[in-house]
Amino acid sequence: MRRSRALAPIAAFLGLAVVVAVLPSFVSGFRAQQFAYVAIYLTALIGLNILTGYTGQISLGHGAFMAIGGYTTAILMVDHGVKDIWTIPVAAVVTGVVGFLFGIPALRLSGLYLALATFAVAVSMPAVIKRFEGFTGGGGGLNLFGLPELTASLEPVTVLGRELTFNDWLYYLCWTVALVGYVIAWLMLRGRTGRALRAVRDSETAAQSSGVSLPAYKTLAFGVSAAYAGVAGSLFAIATTFVNPDTFPIALSILLLVGVVVGGLGSLVGLIAGAVFIQFLPIWSQQVSKSPGAPAVVSGVVLIALMFVLPMGVAGLAARLRTLTKR
């Protein structure tokens, strides 16, 4: 019984990997690009869930961390000629360090005050980007399209005997990174580190009395979460082939938090549903309502209805179905 329960997540992950591998053969290049964005959002949601869902620290500034990762990739490619794929780990390290440093003063904040502090970072990021125009390109941004460092942008590439266009290459790149990030997060959270983070979330007093170092694990959660956001931002820059302050708007931080809530706080299982929600709900809302401003209203109504029906997110629904099946 226990063995089957332990093998269930592994089997589900392998099934997802198979679906990801064969999906481009059944969809168009444009649809493959859309699913690539789902993988990008999934990467960011994994990091945000580590911070908010598992550690209990609310963040409304992960769009800013994505911007740092995106600009790290863009600057390395445009100014230093670094291949796009090699900029991804650099973006993770840079953003992780920034997140760790931000987590130190954030130790004094919690709840709503921490949320406002992180939101202030997201609000100020566009102004900071525009301030250093010689470094970031200012309001004009940095263009990556046509650079030889951008894989498959000029001509298809051959991987394992298969010729991939830019959209197919982007799809496999984003999903490979997302699945690797998922495995790393799963391994981290199922061990001692995960137990410590959940203890901090449930009761800081009890966690501290049990020997858990609050400063160490809180700053660790910020650093790891920011690193995931940096990777997502790097992939986002590669996918859009262009970065400017509007590429990472303030609303992005709010959408990421919405995606975590839809997927289920404190669970990695439902985050794919949260990523799909972020990517496709605006598109679906635009198709349903043609008038200006109506897509935002439709999205809000759908979100409210979803919270009424699934207050614990998709992960909560999956847990409820498992309980009913056992009964």
C-alpha positions in Angstrom: 0.0 0.0 0.0 2.7 2.5 1.0 4.9 1.4 -1.9 2.1 2.0 -4.4 1.4 5.4 -2.8 5.1 6.3 -3.2 5.2 5.1 -6.8 2.1 7.0 -7.8 3.8 10.4 -8.2 6.6 8.9 -10.2 4.2 7.1 -12.5 2.3 10.3 -13.0 5.5 12.2 -13.7 6.6 9.7 -16.3 3.2 9.8 -17.9 3.4 13.6 -18.2 6.9 13.3 -19.7 5.6 11.0 -22.4 2.8 13.4 -23.2 5.2 16.3 -23.4 7.5 14.4 -25.7 4.9 13.4 -28.2 2.6 16.5 -28.1 4.3 18.6 -30.8 3.6 15.8 -33.3 -0.1 16.4 -32.9 -0.3 20.2 -32.7 0.8 23.2 -34.9 3.9 25.2 -34.3 1.9 28.1 -33.0 0.1 25.9 -30.4 3.5 24.4 -29.4 4.7 27.9 -28.7 1.6 28.5 -26.4 2.4 25.3 -24.5 6.0 26.5 -24.2 4.7 29.5 -22.2 2.7 27.1 -20.0 6.1 25.5 -19.1 7.6 28.9 -18.4 4.8 29.8 -16.0 5.0 26.3 -14.4 8.7 27.0 -13.6 7.8 30.3 -12.0 4.9 28.8 -10.1 7.1 26.0 -8.7 9.4 28.6 -7.2 6.5 30.8 -5.9 4.8 27.8 -4.3 8.0 26.9 -2.4 7.9 30.4 -0.9 4.2 31.0 -0.4 2.6 27.5 -0.3 5.3 25.7 1.7 6.9 28.5 3.7 3.9 30.8 4.2 5.6 33.9 2.9 3.3 35.8 0.5 5.1 37.4 -2.4 3.7 39.8 -5.0 7.0 40.6 -6.6 8.0 37.5 -8.5 7.4 39.4 -11.8 10.4 41.5 -10.8 12.5 38.4 -10.2 11.5 37.2 -13.7 12.5 40.6 -15.1 16.0 40.2 -13.5 16.4 36.7 -15.1 15.1 37.9 -18.4 17.4 40.9 -18.6 20.3 38.8 -17.5 19.8 36.5 -20.5 19.2 39.5 -22.9 22.3 41.4 -21.8 24.5 38.3 -22.0 23.3 37.5 -25.5 23.3 41.0 -26.9 26.4 42.5 -25.3 28.6 39.4 -24.7 27.5 36.9 -27.3 26.6 34.1 -24.9 24.5 31.3 -26.3 20.9 31.5 -25.0 20.9 28.1 -23.3 24.0 28.9 -21.3 22.4 32.1 -20.0 19.7 30.2 -18.2 21.9 28.9 -15.2 23.5 32.3 -15.0 20.1 33.9 -14.7 19.2 31.4 -12.0 22.3 32.2 -9.9 22.0 36.0 -10.3 18.3 36.0 -9.4 18.8 33.5 -6.6 21.4 35.8 -5.0 19.1 38.8 -5.4 16.3 36.9 -3.8 18.5 35.7 -0.9 19.7 39.2 -0.2 16.1 40.5 -0.4 15.1 37.8 2.1 17.4 39.1 4.8 15.6 42.5 5.4 12.3 40.7 4.7 12.9 38.6 7.9 11.4 41.5 9.9 8.2 41.4 7.8 5.3 38.9 7.5 1.8 38.6 6.2 0.4 41.7 4.5 3.5 43.8 5.2 5.8 41.3 3.4 3.3 41.2 0.5 3.4 45.0 0.2 7.2 45.0 0.4 7.5 42.5 -2.5 4.8 44.3 -4.4 6.8 47.5 -4.1 9.7 45.7 -5.8 7.5 44.8 -8.7 6.2 48.4 -9.0 9.6 49.9 -8.9 11.3 47.5 -11.3 10.2 49.2 -14.6 11.5 52.6 -13.3 14.9 50.9 -12.4 15.1 49.3 -15.8 14.5 52.7 -17.5 17.0 54.4 -15.2 20.0 52.4 -16.4 19.3 52.9 -20.1 22.9 52.2 -21.3 22.8 48.8 -19.6 19.2 47.6 -20.2 18.2 49.6 -23.3 15.8 51.7 -21.3 12.2 51.9 -22.6 13.3 50.6 -26.0 14.5 47.4 -24.5 16.8 44.8 -26.1 16.0 42.8 -29.2 17.2 39.2 -29.5 15.5 38.3 -32.8 18.0 37.4 -35.5 21.0 37.0 -33.2 23.0 33.8 -33.9 23.0 33.2 -30.1 19.3 32.6 -30.3 19.0 28.9 -31.2 16.9 28.0 -34.2 15.9 31.6 -34.9 17.7 31.8 -38.2 17.5 28.2 -39.3 16.1 24.9 -37.8 18.4 22.8 -35.6 18.7 19.0 -35.5 18.3 17.3 -32.2 18.5 13.5 -31.9 18.0 13.2 -35.6 14.9 15.4 -35.7 14.8 18.8 -37.3 13.2 21.4 -35.0 11.9 24.8 -35.9 12.2 27.7 -33.4 8.7 27.0 -31.9 9.4 23.3 -31.5 12.9 23.9 -30.0 11.4 26.5 -27.6 8.7 23.9 -26.6 11.2 21.2 -25.8 13.6 23.6 -24.1 11.0 25.1 -21.8 9.4 21.8 -20.8 12.8 20.1 -20.2 13.7 22.9 -17.9 10.3 22.9 -16.2 10.4 19.1 -15.6 13.9 19.2 -14.3 12.9 22.0 -12.0 9.9 20.0 -10.9 12.1 17.0 -9.9 14.5 19.2 -8.0 11.7 20.8 -6.1 10.0 17.5 -5.3 13.3 16.0 -4.0 14.0 19.1 -1.9 10.4 19.3 -0.4 10.1 15.6 0.4 13.2 15.7 2.7 14.3 17.5 5.8 14.3 20.9 4.1 10.7 20.5 3.0 9.6 19.5 6.6 11.4 22.5 8.0 9.7 24.9 5.5 6.3 23.4 6.3 7.1 23.8 10.0 7.9 27.5 9.5 4.6 27.9 7.6 2.4 26.1 10.2 3.9 27.7 13.3 7.1 29.7 13.6 7.2 29.4 17.4 6.9 25.6 17.2 9.4 25.4 14.4 12.0 27.4 16.3 11.5 25.4 19.5 12.1 22.3 17.4 15.5 23.6 16.3 14.5 25.1 12.9 16.5 28.2 12.1 13.9 30.7 10.9 16.4 33.2 9.3 18.2 30.4 7.5 15.1 28.7 6.0 13.2 31.9 5.2 16.1 33.3 3.3 16.7 29.9 1.7 13.1 29.9 0.5 13.4 33.4 -0.9 16.7 32.5 -2.7 15.4 29.2 -4.2 12.0 30.8 -5.2 13.7 33.7 -6.9 16.1 31.4 -8.7 13.1 29.5 -10.3 11.6 32.9 -11.2 14.9 33.9 -12.8 14.9 30.8 -14.9 11.3 31.4 -16.0 12.3 35.0 -16.9 15.2 33.8 -18.9 13.0 31.4 -20.9 10.4 34.2 -21.3 13.1 36.5 -22.8 14.1 33.7 -25.2 10.5 33.0 -26.1 9.5 36.6 -26.8 12.9 37.4 -28.4 12.6 40.9 -26.9 12.6 42.4 -23.5 11.6 45.9 -22.3 9.9 47.1 -19.1 6.5 46.2 -20.5 7.5 42.5 -21.0 7.3 42.0 -17.2 4.4 44.1 -16.1 3.1 44.5 -12.5 0.1 42.4 -13.3 2.5 39.4 -14.0 3.3 39.2 -10.2 -0.4 39.0 -9.4 -1.1 36.4 -12.1 1.6 34.2 -10.7 0.0 34.3 -7.3 -3.3 33.5 -8.8 -1.8 30.6 -10.6 -0.4 29.2 -7.4 -3.8 29.5 -5.7 -5.6 27.8 -8.6 -3.1 25.0 -8.6 -3.2 24.6 -4.8 -1.0 26.1 -2.1 1.5 23.7 -0.7 1.3 21.2 -3.5 3.3 20.7 -6.7 0.7 18.4 -8.4 -1.8 21.1 -9.5 0.6 23.7 -10.6 0.3 22.6 -14.3 -3.4 23.6 -14.1 -2.4 26.9 -12.6 0.1 27.5 -15.5 -2.6 26.5 -18.1 -5.0 28.9 -16.4 -2.5 31.8 -16.6 -1.7 31.2 -20.3 -5.1 30.3 -21.8 -7.7 32.1 -19.7 -6.9 35.6 -21.2 -7.0 34.0 -24.7 -10.3 32.3 -24.1 -11.8 35.4 -22.5 -10.8 37.5 -25.6 -12.5 34.9 -27.8 -15.7 34.9 -25.8 -16.0 38.6 -25.4 -15.0 40.9 -28.2 -15.7 44.3 -26.5 -12.7 46.2 -24.9 -12.4 45.5 -21.2 -14.7 42.5 -21.2 -11.9 39.9 -21.2 -10.7 41.2 -17.8 -14.3 40.9 -16.5 -14.7 37.4 -17.8 -11.4 36.4 -16.2 -12.4 37.8 -12.9 -15.8 36.0 -12.9 -14.1 32.7 -13.8 -11.6 33.1 -11.1 -14.2 33.9 -8.4 -16.3 31.0 -9.6 -13.3 28.7 -9.5 -12.5 29.7 -5.9 -16.0 28.9 -4.8 -16.0 25.5 -6.5 -12.3 24.6 -5.7 -11.3 26.6 -2.6 -8.2 24.4 -2.2 -7.3 24.5 -5.8 -6.9 21.7 -8.3 -4.6 19.8 -5.8 -7.4 19.9 -3.2 -9.8 18.4 -5.8 -7.3 15.6 -6.5 -7.0 14.9 -2.8 -10.8 14.8 -2.4 -11.1 12.4 -5.3 -8.5 10.1 -3.9 -10.3 10.0 -0.5 -13.6 9.2 -2.3 -12.0 6.4 -4.2 -10.6 4.8 -1.1 -14.0 4.9 0.5 
